[in-house]
Amino acid sequence: MSHQQQQGRDEAWKARRRQAGILAFVAGLVGTLIFFGFFPGLPHVIDSGAIIVSLAVGTLARWACQSRMTKKRNEPM
């Protein structure tokens, strides 16, 4: 395999990793906002604390997704 082909595969993998990270961030963010908005027993108000927690959960989900993808890629087959 030539260096150019390997570089093309690396770029494609990075693009998939970036897209998966974005999707994980959005899923974490929206899921947490839905939890705070509709979970019984909680005040049904989305305040600044809920938004900050949602951003933190989204960031954590993105990090977990991307680190898992990197770990799977680097495992020997």
ROKE-926613 format. One record per atom (N, C-alpha, C): x negated, y, z. Coordinates in steps of 0.05 Angstrom, whole numbers, padded with zeros to 5 digits, always signed. Layout:
N
XYZ;...
END
This chain:
77
-00017-00023+00000;+00000+00000+00000;-00018+00025+00000;-00011+00043-00016;-00027+00067-00018;-00021+00086+00005;-00040+00105+00009;-00037+00124+00030;-00012+00142+00025;-00006+00148+00000;+00017+00165-00006;+00043+00151+00001;+00045+00124-00005;+00069+00109+00002;+00073+00108+00032;+00051+00104+00047;+00052+00103+00076;+00061+00130+00087;+00051+00151+00076;+00058+00178+00085;+00088+00183+00079;+00098+00174+00056;+00126+00176+00050;+00144+00161+00069;+00135+00137+00077;+00151+00122+00097;+00151+00136+00124;+00128+00147+00131;+00126+00162+00157;+00145+00186+00157;+00146+00200+00135;+00164+00223+00133;+00193+00215+00134;+00200+00193+00121;+00227+00183+00122;+00235+00174+00150;+00216+00161+00164;+00221+00152+00191;+00225+00177+00210;+00208+00197+00206;+00211+00221+00222;+00237+00235+00218;+00247+00235+00193;+00273+00247+00187;+00295+00231+00201;+00294+00205+00200;+00314+00188+00213;+00313+00192+00243;+00289+00195+00254;+00286+00199+00283;+00297+00226+00291;+00293+00246+00275;+00303+00273+00281;+00334+00273+00279;+00345+00260+00259;+00374+00259+00257;+00387+00243+00280;+00374+00222+00288;+00384+00206+00311;+00383+00223+00336;+00362+00238+00339;+00359+00256+00363;+00381+00277+00364;+00387+00289+00341;+00408+00309+00339;+00435+00296+00346;+00440+00273+00335;+00465+00259+00341;+00468+00252+00370;+00446+00242+00382;+00446+00235+00411;+00451+00260+00428;+00438+00282+00421;+00442+00307+00436;+00471+00316+00435;+00483+00316+00411;+00511+00325+00408;+00530+00306+00423;+00525+00280+00421;+00541+00260+00435;+00540+00264+00466;+00516+00269+00476;+00513+00273+00505;+00526+00299+00513;+00523+00320+00498;+00535+00346+00504;+00565+00344+00504;+00576+00334+00482;+00606+00333+00480;+00617+00313+00500;+00604+00291+00504;+00614+00271+00524;+00616+00283+00552;+00595+00297+00559;+00595+00309+00586;+00616+00332+00588;+00619+00348+00568;+00640+00368+00569;+00668+00356+00570;+00672+00334+00556;+00698+00321+00558;+00702+00310+00586;+00681+00298+00598;+00683+00288+00625;+00691+00310+00644;+00677+00333+00643;+00684+00355+00661;+00711+00367+00655;+00720+00366+00631;+00746+00378+00623;+00770+00361+00630;+00767+00334+00630;+00791+00317+00632;+00790+00296+00654;+00768+00294+00668;+00767+00273+00689;+00785+00280+00712;+00803+00262+00720;+00822+00268+00742;+00807+00274+00768;+00818+00293+00782;+00806+00301+00808;+00786+00324+00806;+00776+00330+00783;+00758+00352+00780;+00774+00377+00771;+00765+00400+00779;+00779+00424+00768;+00777+00424+00738;+00798+00429+00724;+00798+00428+00695;+00789+00455+00683;+00765+00462+00691;+00753+00487+00682;+00725+00481+00673;+00718+00490+00650;+00690+00487+00641;+00676+00514+00649;+00659+00512+00669;+00645+00536+00679;+00616+00534+00670;+00600+00554+00678;+00572+00554+00669;+00556+00530+00680;+00563+00520+00704;+00549+00497+00714;+00554+00472+00697;+00579+00469+00687;+00585+00446+00670;+00571+00448+00644;+00568+00472+00633;+00554+00476+00608;+00524+00470+00612;+00512+00479+00634;+00484+00473+00639;+00479+00443+00642;+00497+00430+00657;+00494+00401+00661;+00497+00387+00634;+00516+00396+00617;+00520+00384+00591;+00496+00387+00573;+00483+00410+00574;+00459+00414+00559;+00436+00396+00569;+00435+00392+00595;+00414+00375+00606;+00419+00346+00599;+00444+00337+00599;+00451+00309+00592;+00445+00305+00562;+00452+00325+00545;+00446+00323+00517;+00416+00321+00511;+00401+00337+00525;+00372+00336+00522;+00361+00309+00531;+00371+00299+00554;+00362+00273+00563;+00369+00250+00544;+00393+00252+00532;+00401+00232+00512;+00384+00233+00488;+00377+00257+00479;+00359+00260+00456;+00331+00248+00461;+00321+00255+00485;+00294+00244+00492;+00295+00214+00493;+00316+00202+00506;+00318+00173+00509;+00320+00160+00481;+00336+00171+00464;+00339+00160+00437;+00313+00161+00421;+00300+00183+00421;+00275+00186+00406;+00252+00169+00418;+00251+00167+00444;+00230+00151+00456;+00235+00121+00450;+00260+00113+00450;+00266+00085+00444;+00260+00078+00415;+00266+00097+00397;+00259+00092+00369;+00229+00090+00365;+00214+00107+00378;+00185+00107+00376;+00174+00081+00388;+00185+00072+00411;+00175+00047+00423;+00181+00023+00405;+00205+00022+00393;+00212+00000+00376;+00194+00000+00351;+00187+00023+00341;+00170+00024+00317;+00142+00015+00323;+00132+00020+00347;+00105+00013+00354;+00102-00015+00364;+00124-00030+00368;+00122-00057+00378;+00111-00075+00355;+00093-00094+00362;+00083-00112+00342;+00106-00132+00333;+00106-00138+00308;+00127-00156+00298;+00119-00185+00300;
END
